[in-house]
């Protein structure tokens, strides 16, 4: 489809004719030779002398070329362009941070898989998280891992396959043996500082109690709530264990409530899978769509054609003039 960016300029097409039709002709005085016997010449020619002017007229070829060149110039000024097919671009309107506990207790093999076999906690969690990530097509996601310290394993990205790769590289204990839930939340909130969307969600999974944070989880959750960040928390592991191996369900539930999120507990792979499915339903994909049509500028064609016509006519008139002179 061909359109004009400035179609109003096409109104200039009749401008030369309007000027020729309604404006007085250009007059120019030129020197002439005075002939003493001018009267005798006019009588011999049968003409009556009078004051007048000689009107120079162009040939049909010159006139046709002038009209063609003018039309091409106006078309070029109107900026003709070819419109391509509409292109729709969807981008995520929500950023999600996955905060994953990889402390030493995640090495326990107490998660029962769908096949009835016991699995390592972290491997079971990673398997379910991959399914969740695959279902979040077009969402921007980041991965934070935490143990004694919290680290950004993968910054915000829409390339969810690369996020899977970073998740595969995650191993138990690589961030230290302890659990720093508060620091993980604080790092996630700082990660959102580079985010330009209003919908911000943290999905935090932990199997222990906070033992090494510089900021308490409750204070970190309060800061997150003040900045409009929602935290969904998931507790896994053994709530009746002792020491650092005991998952602090009360703290995880309090974190979620303070930010307007929800708390979940899973004791096997199926329950964990169901939880991520619930979170997926509670936080459906939000996208912002923008569409545009690619354009190809065609003004150069009109300009090139006008130049070609002008050079062709000039060459032809020059050849004619030389033939007459010879």
Secondary structure, DSSP 8 states (H G I E B T S, - for coil): -EEETTGGGGGGTTHHHHHHHHS------------TTHHHHHHHHT----S--------HHHHHHHHHHHHHHHHHHTTEEEEEEEEEEEEESEEEEEEEE-SGGGG---EE-TTS-EE-HHHHHHHHHHHHHHT-TT-EEEEEEESSSEEEEEEEES-HHHHHHHHHT--TTTT-SS--HHHHHHHHHHHGGG---SEEEEEEEESS---S-SS-HHHHHHHHHHTTEEEEEEEESBTT--GGGB--HHHHHHHHHHHT--EEEESSHHHHHHHHHHHHHHT---EEEEEEEEEEE-HHHHHHHHHHHHHHHHHHHHHHHHHHH-
